[in-house]
Amino acid sequence: MHVTTLNTGDLFISLWRGTIGCDPSDDISTWDLSPFRDPILWKAHGKAVQIATPFIPSSFDRPPRNIAEKVNSGYRVIEWQGYLYGLGPALLHGILPDRYWKNFCLLVSAVRIIIQCSITREQIIQAQRSMEQFLVEFEEIYVQRRVDRLHFVQPVLHHLLHLGLEVPHMSPPGISAAWTMERTIGNLGEEIRLPSNPYKNLSERALRSTQLNVMKAHFPELVKDRNPEPQGSLAVGDDYLLLRKRDRYP
């Protein structure tokens, strides 16, 4: 959950802004990898992220805020995901030098596949190849085999290498990552009505939810099919629905 978002985002932003440590034997003024050292360009980029908000579907959860203003004040995981793997390839095109932009797109391609809830064997192979190519190129263009840039290679990069390899064993990260657990904790917390003994109540709600899930798994006939179409709607074909007339305001 945090590997592909917060940790990866923190590494790249520190590289692109030139805020990562620079060894005395290196010269930051020669870094073409840091276009956002220019504060005007960085502010303009943050504004571009903010302007994109109205065009992001509400189903994508919380849209990323102005990263130039909010990156150090609680930028959430879902915002990092939207920024890096949604807006990033488009908004960084023409800003990052071409070789860095193409390298970043390899990462985006791999992660977009890996975070799916359903992945085919062919997709896993494709994602792993893209990830391996991304990591090899990262060392070539960012680190350039220099000892004084070894700190660019942070542990998160090694973890990225294993994401695709672990899918057959652990299931896709979209299912096995902390997203599901955090959502479950939130749902159980919403069910608590009494302020006394909150942890006991939470345990009871979790136990009841588990029992219901077991019953549904063993006896699927107990689960009633829910009509996903709005009440009173009429299917007219080609995935279109004719909605019933209703007042917008009561």
C-alpha positions, 0 to 999 in steps of 0.5 A: 500500500505505502510502497507504490505510493508514499515511499515511491512518491517521496523518493521521486519528488526528492529527486525531481526537486533536488532535495535529496542529499548531494555528496560533496563529490557530486555537483547538484547544478549538473543534475538534469534529473531535478527540473523542479529545483526551479520554484516557479516550475514547481508551483506551476506543476502543483497548480496543474495538479489542482486544476485537474480535480474537476476532471477526475471521476468521483469513483476515484476517491479523493483527488490529489491536491496541489502537491507543491503546497500540500506535499509536506502536510499530510498528502494521503496515500490515495492522493499519491496513487492518483498523482503518480499513476493517474496524472503523473505521465501526462503532467510530467511530459515535457517537464522531465527530460525524455529519458527520465519520463520514459523511465517513470512511465515504465514504473507506471505501466507495471504498477497499474497492472499489479494493483488490479484486483484481477490479473492474468499470468500474461499481465504479471509477466508483462508487469514484471518485465517493465518493473525490471527494466525500470529498475535497471534504467533507474541505476543507469540514468539516475545513479549512473554507477556513481558511488556518491549517488548510492543513496538514491537506491533506497529500500523501496526500489528493492521492494518494487522488484518483488511486487509482481513475483509475489502476486501468485503467492499472495494475490494481487496487492489490490486485495492483499494490501492494507487497503482492504483491512483499513476499509474493514476497520472503518466499516466496523467502527461505523457500526459502533453505537455505544461509547462504552467499551468501544474495543469490546464492541468492535471485537463483537462486530468483527466476530459477527461479520466473520460469522456472516461471511462464513455462512455466505461462503458455505451457503451462497443461496442465502445471499440475495442478488441485488439489483444494481440498477436504480429503482424505477429505471428501465434498461434501453440497451447498449448499457444505457438506463432510462431513469424515472422522473424525480425532483432534484430538491425535496 
